[in-house]
Amino acid sequence: ERLRELYASADVVVVPLHPAPYACGFAVVSEAMAMGKVVIATRTDAHGDFIVDGQTGYYVAPSDPLALAKMIDGLLRDKPCRDSVGRAARRAICEFHSHERFAERLQSFIDCALVM
């Protein structure tokens, strides 16, 4: 419950990731997006498919703190952009990454496996 309150009070959610051999940090990304928040994440080789850069959130290079600072500053100064990207992020999560969509995709894999 407290985590939702923190997301709700945030103007921007920043998820600084470092290169890793596995996907990490994407629970935070998807939760923040589901709350309609604009997310800035550092791009890694293991990045997920939640963020469409410039549409449902933003990526910056993990080794470029100046770019991250500029992105944060720009978004904090541009509420209409934050709101627009946040709405797009929420729509994307609801449409493509909800539990219902996961269950539908899983069912189609099971159906396909049963046919084989």
Disulfide bonds with the S-S distance in Angstrom:
none
